[in-house]
């Protein structure tokens, strides 16, 4: 859902520029603003100096909070809050503050997928080598998990593991990836149904604004705080279903159908222009893959099923511009068509950046 919405914003901005209708140029600013909010400026992520370095890796202390983004005029915007985690070391020294941005949720997915592939690759080794590499991998995962410079990649996993008291790192990554995918697909109309924990009451009107923004990071934190503890007899889907019930949301099928319907409705928001058909094609592929993958990503890609997957995947463009299909289901592009699109989009992006720089408060 989130990705489909971003595609519409991006292509509407592109079509606004190529149409050269200045009354539509506001779409350029809107797309840029939404892109920047998804990542959140590095200003909102803080890393603190500590006096004492740990000789061994120990679990972090944590505290959740909220803050406000600044507007173009330099003033805090009450209608643009975000939530974050402050991490501290074993003696209470602050290490870093990391927002629950959309980027942090997508990185939760990417990190889980990377770890899963690495784990699968180990099965190709002989037993002795596998045990050595397994130990090395687990050590590396733990080092990265408690590296403040990499906290943007692990903040969602830390959050969930802390909320449900889970100390199995790989399972924490799996569950946080499922919840992150779900929150990125959560319909805006369901945010009002979220039952936030009592401790969020100190944020006052900010929770209302976070719901109005349909902030996926806020949804992730809210559901994580309501989620049940995990035990091995639970499937990921059953665990997630219980978490949603606790958070005041309907069942997975209802949420899935609502998300798909709203994806279809995005077609009505498309600005006609040179690239409208390209956008419609991408949206249709996205809807198809959404049905294959599911609301929380249960049909994940893996080394075992990559060649058998029914999902339509984009080709890989190598550094020398050579186009390589990933599977037989890869979306087909002629090399000259791909080269032309790359040249066009580079020029368009440069023009959009110049326009953005020309806008003033």
Secondary structure, 3 states (H helix, E strand, C coil): CHHHHHHHHHHHHHHHHHHCCHHHCHHHHHHHHHHHHHHCCHHHCEECCCCCCCCCCCCCEEEEEEEEEECCCCCEEEEEEEEEEEEECCCCCEEEEEECCHHHHHHHHHHHHHHHHHHHHHCCCCHHHHHHHHHHHHHHHHHHHCCHHHHHHHHHHHHHHHHHCCCCHHHHHHHHHHHHHHHHCCCHHHHHHCCCCHHHHHHCCHHHHHHHCCCHHHHHHHHHHHCCCCCCCCCHHHHHHHHHHHCCCCCHHHHHHHHHHHHHHHHHHCCCCCCHHHHHHHHHHHHHHHHHHCCCCCCCCCCCCCCCCCCCCCCEECCCCCEECCCCCCCCCCHHHHHHHHHHHHHHHHHHHHHHHHCCC
